Amino acid sequence: MLNRIVLSLASIGTCIVLAYAHLLQWWQTKDRISPKDYPEVDNVHFFTTEMVLSQTGLFGFGALFLVTGVLAAVFSILGKWKGVFLCFVAAMILIWIRIAVGMR
């Protein structure tokens, strides 16, 4: 029983946190702020770094993580533990793909 709870929390938590991070970055960088707009900012490096993923990539990965997290939550509520495990494995594979895309 405890394994099922931990698996559900890990699957849902991982997907929702990563979906939130990707979609938040996508939302914030839609209209990119240049450092010229804020000359008093000490941390200019934040504004001048290149994005690793494009806007489409951020939104795509965010949407995939969100769908996987919602599916994991639905499977957890229904008690379909094989589906929860499948969502967890899909999230881990998506993380690997995300790292591979970000490194090129």
Residue frames as a rotation matrix with the C-alpha (Angstrom) as fourth column:
MET 1
0.565 0.825 0.000 0.00
0.825 -0.565 0.000 0.00
0.000 0.000 -1.000 0.00
LEU 2
0.479 -0.453 -0.752 2.78
0.149 -0.802 0.578 2.42
-0.865 -0.389 -0.317 0.89
ASN 3
-0.589 -0.723 0.362 4.55
0.455 0.074 0.888 1.69
-0.669 0.687 0.285 -2.40
ARG 4
-0.081 0.654 0.752 1.44
0.981 -0.083 0.177 2.72
0.178 0.752 -0.634 -4.30
ILE 5
0.830 0.376 -0.413 1.20
0.483 -0.854 0.193 6.01
-0.280 -0.360 -0.890 -2.42
VAL 6
0.075 -0.895 -0.441 4.87
0.069 -0.436 0.897 6.79
-0.995 -0.098 0.029 -2.96
LEU 7
-0.617 -0.270 0.740 4.65
0.700 0.243 0.672 5.88
-0.361 0.932 0.039 -6.65
SER 8
0.362 0.830 0.425 1.58
0.918 -0.397 -0.007 8.09
0.163 0.393 -0.905 -7.08
LEU 9
0.789 -0.087 -0.608 3.19
0.222 -0.882 0.415 11.03
-0.573 -0.462 -0.677 -5.33
ALA 10
-0.265 -0.963 -0.042 6.43
0.200 -0.098 0.975 10.62
-0.943 0.250 0.219 -7.27
SER 11
-0.465 0.130 0.876 4.66
0.878 0.197 0.437 10.38
-0.116 0.972 -0.206 -10.61
ILE 12
0.592 0.767 0.248 2.25
0.781 -0.622 0.058 13.25
0.199 0.159 -0.967 -10.03
GLY 13
0.686 -0.346 -0.640 4.79
0.230 -0.731 0.643 15.46
-0.690 -0.588 -0.422 -8.27
THR 14
-0.387 -0.901 0.198 7.51
0.454 0.001 0.891 15.05
-0.803 0.434 0.408 -10.87
CYS 15
-0.343 0.300 0.890 5.23
0.929 -0.031 0.368 15.76
0.139 0.953 -0.268 -13.78
ILE 16
0.706 0.708 0.033 3.43
0.692 -0.698 0.184 18.73
0.154 -0.107 -0.982 -12.24
VAL 17
0.462 -0.611 -0.643 6.64
0.231 -0.617 0.752 20.42
-0.856 -0.496 -0.144 -11.03
LEU 18
-0.599 -0.735 0.316 8.31
0.477 -0.011 0.879 20.05
-0.643 0.678 0.358 -14.42
ALA 19
-0.049 0.671 0.740 5.16
0.956 -0.184 0.229 21.21
0.290 0.718 -0.633 -16.23
TYR 20
0.821 0.347 -0.454 4.99
0.510 -0.803 0.309 24.25
-0.258 -0.485 -0.836 -13.98
ALA 21
0.046 -0.902 -0.429 8.66
0.236 -0.407 0.882 25.09
-0.971 -0.142 0.195 -14.57
HIS 22
-0.681 -0.331 0.653 8.46
0.672 0.074 0.737 24.78
-0.292 0.941 0.172 -18.35
LEU 23
0.142 0.824 0.548 5.15
0.913 -0.322 0.249 26.60
0.382 0.465 -0.799 -18.74
LEU 24
0.721 0.053 -0.691 6.20
0.461 -0.781 0.421 29.38
-0.518 -0.622 -0.587 -16.37
GLN 25
-0.341 -0.907 -0.249 9.42
0.261 -0.346 0.901 29.95
-0.903 0.243 0.354 -18.32
TRP 26
-0.538 0.237 0.809 7.43
0.838 0.054 0.542 29.88
0.085 0.970 -0.228 -21.56
TRP 27
0.540 0.841 0.012 4.98
0.827 -0.534 0.176 32.43
0.155 -0.085 -0.984 -20.18
GLN 28
0.577 -0.353 -0.736 7.68
0.308 -0.741 0.597 34.74
-0.756 -0.571 -0.319 -18.83
THR 29
-0.491 -0.864 -0.110 9.81
0.173 -0.220 0.960 34.73
-0.854 0.452 0.258 -21.97
LYS 30
0.249 0.631 0.735 7.01
0.919 0.085 -0.384 35.39
-0.305 0.771 -0.559 -24.43
ASP 31
0.841 -0.090 0.534 7.90
0.141 -0.916 -0.376 39.06
0.523 0.392 -0.757 -24.30
ARG 32
0.259 -0.862 -0.435 11.60
0.921 0.356 -0.157 38.97
0.290 -0.360 0.887 -23.50
ILE 33
0.978 -0.002 -0.211 12.90
0.095 -0.890 0.447 41.76
-0.188 -0.457 -0.869 -21.27
SER 34
0.417 -0.881 0.223 16.18
0.471 0.000 -0.882 43.26
0.778 0.473 0.415 -22.36
PRO 35
0.013 -0.478 -0.878 18.77
0.995 -0.081 0.059 44.49
-0.099 -0.875 0.474 -19.85
LYS 36
-0.792 -0.289 0.538 18.54
0.411 -0.904 0.119 47.95
0.452 0.316 0.834 -21.41
ASP 37
0.133 0.941 0.312 15.06
0.130 -0.329 0.935 48.30
0.982 -0.084 -0.166 -19.93
TYR 38
0.976 0.175 -0.125 16.42
0.128 -0.002 0.992 47.78
0.174 -0.984 -0.024 -16.41
PRO 39
0.273 -0.951 0.147 19.89
-0.077 -0.174 -0.982 49.37
0.959 0.257 -0.121 -16.08
GLU 40
0.060 -0.251 0.966 19.74
-0.936 -0.350 -0.033 49.32
0.346 -0.902 -0.257 -12.26
VAL 41
0.952 0.305 0.017 19.53
-0.296 0.906 0.303 45.52
0.077 -0.294 0.953 -12.10
ASP 42
0.185 -0.929 0.319 22.67
-0.835 0.023 0.550 43.99
-0.519 -0.368 -0.772 -10.62
ASN 43
-0.233 -0.230 0.945 22.16
0.054 0.967 0.249 40.56
-0.971 0.109 -0.213 -12.15
VAL 44
0.132 0.226 -0.965 22.39
-0.872 -0.436 -0.221 41.44
-0.471 0.871 0.139 -15.85
HIS 45
-0.851 -0.521 -0.075 23.65
-0.501 0.758 0.419 37.91
-0.161 0.394 -0.905 -16.60
PHE 46
-0.460 0.759 0.461 20.09
0.280 0.617 -0.735 36.61
-0.843 -0.209 -0.496 -16.11
PHE 47
0.491 0.730 -0.475 18.79
-0.175 -0.451 -0.875 38.82
-0.853 0.513 -0.094 -18.89
THR 48
0.194 -0.498 -0.845 21.60
-0.953 -0.299 -0.043 38.11
-0.231 0.814 -0.532 -21.35
THR 49
-0.597 -0.423 0.682 21.76
-0.307 0.906 0.292 34.32
-0.741 -0.035 -0.671 -21.21
GLU 50
-0.616 0.366 -0.697 20.55
-0.697 0.158 0.699 32.36
0.366 0.917 0.158 -24.19
MET 51
0.300 0.782 0.546 17.53
-0.868 0.461 -0.183 30.15
-0.395 -0.419 0.817 -23.86
VAL 52
-0.686 -0.543 0.484 18.27
-0.356 0.831 0.428 26.46
-0.635 0.121 -0.763 -24.18
LEU 53
-0.468 0.616 0.633 14.87
0.785 0.619 -0.022 25.64
-0.405 0.487 -0.774 -25.69
SER 54
-0.883 0.266 0.387 12.79
0.072 -0.739 0.670 27.67
0.465 0.619 0.633 -28.09
GLN 55
-0.572 0.753 0.326 9.34
-0.801 -0.428 -0.418 28.92
-0.175 -0.500 0.848 -27.17
THR 56
0.283 0.687 -0.670 7.77
-0.791 0.562 0.242 25.97
0.543 0.461 0.702 -28.98
GLY 57
-0.286 -0.491 -0.823 10.00
0.063 0.847 -0.527 23.51
0.956 -0.203 -0.211 -27.15
LEU 58
-0.968 -0.050 0.247 9.19
-0.230 -0.226 -0.946 24.99
0.104 -0.973 0.208 -23.76
PHE 59
-0.195 0.976 0.096 5.48
-0.969 -0.177 -0.172 24.89
-0.151 -0.126 0.980 -24.43
GLY 60
0.218 0.258 -0.941 5.65
-0.597 0.798 0.081 21.39
0.772 0.544 0.328 -25.91
PHE 61
-0.586 -0.500 -0.637 7.53
0.187 0.682 -0.707 19.85
0.788 -0.534 -0.306 -23.00
GLY 62
-0.888 0.315 0.335 5.37
-0.448 -0.422 -0.788 21.73
-0.107 -0.850 0.516 -20.51
ALA 63
0.065 0.969 -0.239 2.20
-0.991 0.090 0.097 20.42
0.115 0.231 0.966 -22.15
LEU 64
0.065 -0.096 -0.993 3.56
-0.259 0.960 -0.109 16.86
0.964 0.264 0.038 -22.28
PHE 65
-0.879 -0.412 -0.242 4.52
0.137 0.268 -0.954 16.93
0.458 -0.871 -0.180 -18.60
LEU 66
-0.641 0.709 0.295 1.13
-0.742 -0.474 -0.475 18.41
-0.197 -0.523 0.829 -17.71
VAL 67
0.254 0.743 -0.619 -0.78
-0.834 0.493 0.249 15.73
0.490 0.453 0.745 -19.63
THR 68
-0.240 -0.428 -0.871 1.35
0.054 0.890 -0.452 12.99
0.969 -0.156 -0.190 -18.06
GLY 69
-0.981 -0.141 0.130 0.76
-0.105 -0.172 -0.979 14.43
0.161 -0.975 0.154 -14.57
VAL 70
-0.267 0.957 0.115 -2.99
-0.957 -0.249 -0.151 14.67
-0.116 -0.150 0.982 -15.08
LEU 71
0.263 0.317 -0.911 -3.10
-0.534 0.835 0.137 11.11
0.804 0.450 0.389 -16.41
ALA 72
-0.641 -0.558 -0.526 -1.13
0.155 0.577 -0.802 9.92
0.751 -0.596 -0.284 -13.38
ALA 73
-0.854 0.384 0.350 -3.59
-0.498 -0.409 -0.765 11.67
-0.151 -0.828 0.541 -11.07
VAL 74
0.116 0.940 -0.321 -6.57
-0.977 0.166 0.135 10.14
0.180 0.298 0.937 -12.87
PHE 75
0.067 -0.157 -0.985 -5.01
-0.192 0.967 -0.167 6.67
0.979 0.200 0.034 -12.77
SER 76
-0.907 -0.419 -0.045 -4.27
-0.014 0.137 -0.990 7.11
0.421 -0.898 -0.130 -9.06
ILE 77
-0.509 0.798 0.322 -7.86
-0.828 -0.351 -0.437 8.04
-0.236 -0.489 0.840 -8.31
LEU 78
0.400 0.694 -0.598 -9.16
-0.843 0.535 0.056 5.10
0.359 0.482 0.799 -10.34
GLY 79
0.440 -0.303 0.845 -6.68
-0.563 0.640 0.523 2.71
-0.700 -0.706 0.111 -8.71
LYS 80
0.984 -0.174 0.038 -5.04
0.131 0.558 -0.820 1.69
0.122 0.812 0.571 -11.99
TRP 81
0.640 -0.766 -0.069 -1.52
-0.168 -0.227 0.959 1.24
-0.750 -0.602 -0.273 -10.65
LYS 82
0.024 -0.611 0.791 -0.08
0.837 0.445 0.319 -0.05
-0.547 0.655 0.522 -13.91
GLY 83
0.549 0.253 0.797 -1.19
0.704 -0.654 -0.277 3.20
0.451 0.713 -0.537 -15.54
VAL 84
0.969 -0.247 -0.019 0.45
-0.181 -0.760 0.625 5.23
-0.169 -0.602 -0.781 -12.76
PHE 85
0.258 -0.922 0.288 3.68
0.231 0.348 0.908 3.33
-0.938 -0.168 0.303 -13.25
LEU 86
0.138 -0.143 0.980 3.44
0.987 0.107 -0.123 3.85
-0.088 0.984 0.156 -17.01
CYS 87
0.881 0.204 0.427 3.04
0.254 -0.965 -0.062 7.60
0.400 0.164 -0.902 -16.44
PHE 88
0.748 -0.663 -0.038 6.08
-0.198 -0.277 0.940 7.57
-0.634 -0.695 -0.338 -14.15
VAL 89
0.001 -0.748 0.664 8.16
0.652 0.504 0.567 5.78
-0.758 0.432 0.488 -16.78
ALA 90
0.409 0.215 0.887 6.91
0.868 -0.391 -0.306 8.17
0.280 0.895 -0.347 -19.47
ALA 91
0.997 -0.059 0.040 7.92
-0.070 -0.933 0.354 11.14
0.016 -0.356 -0.934 -17.30
MET 92
0.382 -0.917 0.112 11.43
0.005 0.123 0.992 9.73
-0.924 -0.379 0.051 -16.83
ILE 93
-0.041 -0.353 0.935 11.78
0.929 0.330 0.166 9.15
-0.367 0.875 0.315 -20.58
LEU 94
0.745 0.360 0.562 10.56
0.550 -0.808 -0.212 12.71
0.378 0.467 -0.799 -21.23
ILE 95
0.837 -0.513 -0.190 13.22
-0.185 -0.593 0.783 13.99
-0.515 -0.621 -0.592 -18.82
TRP 96
-0.020 -0.871 0.491 15.91
0.471 0.425 0.773 12.11
-0.882 0.246 0.402 -20.77
ILE 97
0.161 0.143 0.977 14.61
0.980 -0.139 -0.141 13.51
0.116 0.980 -0.163 -24.06
ARG 98
0.965 0.245 0.092 14.49
0.227 -0.959 0.171 17.00
0.131 -0.144 -0.981 -22.55
ILE 99
0.492 -0.861 -0.131 18.12
-0.084 -0.197 0.977 16.74
-0.867 -0.469 -0.170 -21.42
ALA 100
-0.171 -0.559 0.811 19.20
0.768 0.440 0.466 15.43
-0.617 0.703 0.354 -24.84
VAL 101
0.475 0.407 0.780 17.42
0.818 -0.530 -0.222 18.26
0.323 0.744 -0.585 -26.64
GLY 102
0.993 -0.052 -0.107 18.88
0.005 -0.882 0.472 20.85
-0.119 -0.469 -0.875 -24.29
MET 103
0.324 -0.944 0.056 22.45
0.145 0.108 0.983 19.64
-0.935 -0.310 0.172 -24.79
ARG 104
0.143 -0.316 0.938 22.59
0.964 0.260 -0.060 20.03
-0.225 0.912 0.342 -28.57
